[in-house]
Each structure stands twice: as C-alpha cells, then as structure tokens.
Amino acid sequence: MRYPDGGGLSAKARVKREQVRFKAADMFQRGMTPPQVARALRVTPSSANAWHRAWKKSGKQALASKGPGGSTCRLNDQQIQTLEAELDRGPAAHGWDDQSWSLSRVATVIKERFGIDYTPRGVSYLLHRIGWSPQAPVHRATERDEDAITTWVKETWPHIKGRPPSAAPGSASSTNQGKACARRKGAPGPDAGRPRS
C-alpha cells in the first residue's frame, strides 16, 4: 500500500513549520521568553526552548528548514524508481511462491539488483520514505475450510471454554460470613450475651 504523498512531511508542511519557527525567532527578538512563545504559538515548551537556543547561537537562519528528515538514502533516484518497478512486479517475479513482500525479501532484491546491503530496519525506513507500508492480505487462504471452522466453533470451543461454576448463595455484606451463617441457623452469634452499650 502506498501513502498518498510518499510518507513523512510534504514540502508544503515543512514550509509551514519553518514559518512557525521564524515567528518564534521574531518573538525572541522582541524579548519574549520561550514559555511565552510556546503558549502564543501553541507548541511544546521543549520545542520553544530548542528554538531559543538555536536562535541565540546562530540567529533566525538557524531555524530554517533543512529539508526532509532522516538519514540520506543509499539508493539514488534512478535506483529507487527501479526498485519500485521491481516491487510492483511482485514477489513471484523474483522467485517466491506467494505474493507477500517481507522486509528480508525486499533486502534480497536490493542486494541482487544494486549490490547494496540493507538491514530489515533500513528496508522499513526506505519503504516508508518511498511511500510503501505493510499490508494485510486482501484474500483469505485458499486452504481455509469454512465447514471445519464452523464445526469447531459450535462443538469444540464450548468444551474448551467450559461452563461457569454453579451459582452458590452469597452475600454482598461485608460482615463475617461465618457469623451470618450461624445466625441464620439459629445459633447464637459471638456477641450473644454481651451487654449492649
């Protein structure tokens, strides 16, 4: 499944965030404190403090956008386009029996096609960057036996689940149950014969 804009922040969103940071720099210039800026711009105090430190050290340009976040990609633009085409062909085109891409399979394709080693985590980041996400299968397994499932649910599951124990008489009272039982049977309670105060 692909994300609509390739995942992460779009260029427009990065510009918008940069504008907020520039407003913060102007507020610092006018003498506002980081907590005041955080409240005015509705950002976290930690963000306002970090922006204030950067602004004090290097001025307003220190708050400029540095482009998309994350580490640089080890594949160039042409290789990424080629990888996307290979992924679109599906796992069967690369020798696997089913149509499920796993991180290790994608890493294998990258190694075979481009000679670059990727860890599963690195493949995960790369796929997110280019707009792919994990996807659950759309179809159920062909081996699925609906009749066997229905029988199991109706006959086997009730035996596994068991029945609750038969309801025993109880009391919601916080008193000692032994005393209450003795009184019901007509026996004198532990306080019998004591003078009442």
C-alpha positions as CSV (number, residue, x, y, z in Angstrom):
1,M,0.0,0.0,0.0
2,R,1.3,3.5,-0.8
3,Y,0.9,6.6,1.2
4,P,-0.6,9.4,-0.9
5,D,2.4,11.8,-0.6
6,G,5.2,9.4,-0.1
7,G,5.1,9.4,3.7
8,G,6.5,11.9,6.2
9,L,6.1,15.7,5.9
10,S,5.3,17.1,2.5
11,A,7.3,20.1,1.2
12,K,4.3,22.3,1.9
13,A,4.1,21.1,5.6
14,R,7.9,21.7,6.0
15,V,7.4,25.3,4.8
16,K,4.5,25.8,7.2
17,R,6.6,24.6,10.2
18,E,9.5,26.7,9.1
19,Q,7.2,29.8,9.2
20,V,6.2,28.9,12.8
21,R,9.9,28.8,13.8
22,F,10.6,32.1,12.1
23,K,7.6,33.7,14.0
24,A,9.3,32.3,17.2
25,A,12.6,34.0,16.2
26,D,10.8,37.3,15.7
27,M,9.2,36.9,19.2
28,F,12.5,36.1,20.8
29,Q,13.9,39.3,19.1
30,R,11.1,41.3,20.7
31,G,12.1,39.9,24.1
32,M,9.6,37.2,24.7
33,T,10.7,34.1,26.7
34,P,10.4,30.5,25.4
35,P,7.4,29.7,27.7
36,Q,5.6,32.8,26.3
37,V,6.4,31.8,22.7
38,A,5.3,28.2,23.4
39,R,1.9,29.5,24.6
40,A,1.5,32.0,21.8
41,L,2.3,29.6,19.0
42,R,0.7,26.6,20.7
43,V,3.9,24.4,20.6
44,T,5.6,22.4,23.3
45,P,7.9,24.1,25.8
46,S,10.7,21.8,24.7
47,S,10.4,22.9,21.1
48,A,10.3,26.6,22.1
49,N,13.4,26.1,24.3
50,A,15.3,24.3,21.5
51,W,14.4,27.1,19.0
52,H,15.5,29.7,21.5
53,R,18.9,28.0,22.0
54,A,19.4,27.7,18.2
55,W,18.3,31.3,17.7
56,K,20.7,32.7,20.4
57,K,23.6,30.7,18.9
58,S,23.1,31.4,15.2
59,G,20.2,33.7,14.6
60,K,17.0,33.3,12.7
61,Q,18.5,31.3,9.9
62,A,19.3,28.5,12.4
63,L,15.5,27.8,12.4
64,A,15.3,27.4,8.6
65,S,14.1,24.0,7.3
66,K,16.8,21.6,6.5
67,G,14.7,19.6,4.1
68,P,13.3,16.1,4.6
69,G,14.4,14.5,7.8
70,G,16.2,11.2,8.3
71,S,19.5,9.9,7.0
72,T,20.4,10.1,3.4
73,C,19.2,7.3,1.2
74,R,21.8,4.8,-0.1
75,L,19.9,4.4,-3.3
76,N,19.9,7.2,-5.9
77,D,16.7,8.4,-7.6
78,Q,17.1,6.0,-10.6
79,Q,17.7,3.0,-8.3
80,I,14.6,3.9,-6.3
81,Q,12.5,4.1,-9.4
82,T,13.9,0.7,-10.5
83,L,13.2,-0.7,-7.0
84,E,9.6,0.5,-7.2
85,A,9.1,-1.2,-10.5
86,E,10.5,-4.4,-9.1
87,L,8.2,-4.2,-6.1
88,D,5.2,-3.6,-8.5
89,R,6.2,-6.8,-10.4
90,G,5.6,-8.8,-7.2
91,P,7.5,-11.4,-5.2
92,A,6.6,-14.2,-7.7
93,A,8.6,-12.4,-10.4
94,H,11.6,-12.8,-8.1
95,G,11.2,-16.5,-7.4
96,W,9.0,-16.6,-4.3
97,D,5.9,-18.8,-4.3
98,D,3.5,-16.3,-2.7
99,Q,2.6,-12.6,-3.2
100,S,3.9,-11.4,0.1
101,W,6.7,-8.9,0.4
102,S,8.7,-9.1,3.6
103,L,11.5,-6.8,4.7
104,S,14.0,-9.6,4.2
105,R,12.7,-10.3,0.6
106,V,13.0,-6.6,-0.3
107,A,16.5,-6.5,1.2
108,T,17.4,-9.5,-1.0
109,V,16.1,-7.8,-4.2
110,I,18.1,-4.6,-3.3
111,K,21.3,-6.7,-2.8
112,E,20.8,-8.7,-6.0
113,R,19.8,-5.7,-8.1
114,F,22.1,-3.0,-6.8
115,G,24.8,-4.8,-4.7
116,I,23.8,-2.7,-1.5
117,D,23.2,-4.4,1.8
118,Y,20.2,-3.2,3.8
119,T,19.1,-4.4,7.2
120,P,15.4,-5.2,7.7
121,R,15.0,-1.9,9.7
122,G,16.8,0.0,6.9
123,V,14.4,-1.5,4.4
124,S,11.5,-0.5,6.6
125,Y,12.7,3.1,6.6
126,L,13.3,3.1,2.9
127,L,9.9,1.7,2.1
128,H,8.2,4.3,4.3
129,R,10.3,7.0,2.6
130,I,9.1,6.0,-0.9
131,G,5.5,5.6,0.2
132,W,5.1,1.8,0.8
133,S,3.6,0.4,4.0
134,P,2.9,-3.1,5.3
135,Q,-0.3,-4.5,4.1
136,A,-2.5,-7.3,5.3
137,P,-3.6,-9.9,2.6
138,V,-6.8,-9.0,0.8
139,H,-7.9,-12.6,0.2
140,R,-8.3,-15.4,2.6
141,A,-6.1,-18.5,2.2
142,T,-7.5,-21.0,-0.3
143,E,-6.8,-23.8,2.2
144,R,-9.4,-22.3,4.6
145,D,-12.1,-24.8,5.4
146,E,-15.2,-22.9,6.5
147,D,-17.2,-26.0,7.5
148,A,-14.4,-27.2,9.8
149,I,-14.2,-23.7,11.4
150,T,-18.0,-23.7,12.0
151,T,-17.9,-27.1,13.5
152,W,-15.0,-26.2,15.8
153,V,-16.7,-23.0,17.0
154,K,-20.0,-24.8,17.7
155,E,-18.8,-28.1,19.1
156,T,-15.2,-27.9,20.3
157,W,-15.0,-24.3,21.7
158,P,-17.8,-24.7,24.2
159,H,-15.9,-27.6,25.8
160,I,-12.6,-25.7,25.9
161,K,-14.3,-22.6,27.3
162,G,-16.1,-24.6,29.9
163,R,-19.1,-23.5,31.9
164,P,-19.0,-21.2,34.9
165,P,-19.4,-22.9,38.3
166,S,-23.0,-23.2,39.5
167,A,-24.2,-20.2,41.4
168,A,-23.6,-20.6,45.1
169,P,-25.5,-18.4,47.6
170,G,-23.6,-15.4,48.6
171,S,-23.8,-12.1,50.3
172,A,-22.8,-8.6,49.4
173,S,-22.5,-7.9,53.1
174,S,-19.0,-7.1,54.5
175,T,-19.8,-9.0,57.7
176,N,-18.1,-12.2,58.5
177,Q,-19.8,-14.9,56.5
178,G,-19.4,-17.5,59.4
179,K,-21.3,-15.3,61.8
180,A,-24.1,-14.7,59.3
181,C,-24.5,-18.4,58.6
182,A,-24.6,-19.2,62.3
183,R,-27.3,-16.7,62.9
184,R,-29.4,-17.9,60.0
185,K,-29.3,-21.4,61.5
186,G,-30.5,-20.1,64.9
187,A,-27.1,-20.5,66.7
188,P,-26.1,-17.6,69.0
189,G,-23.6,-15.3,67.4
190,P,-20.2,-14.4,69.0
191,D,-21.8,-11.3,70.6
192,A,-24.7,-13.2,72.2
193,G,-25.0,-12.4,75.9
194,R,-22.9,-9.3,75.8
195,P,-24.4,-6.2,77.3
196,R,-25.3,-3.5,74.7
197,S,-23.8,-0.2,75.2
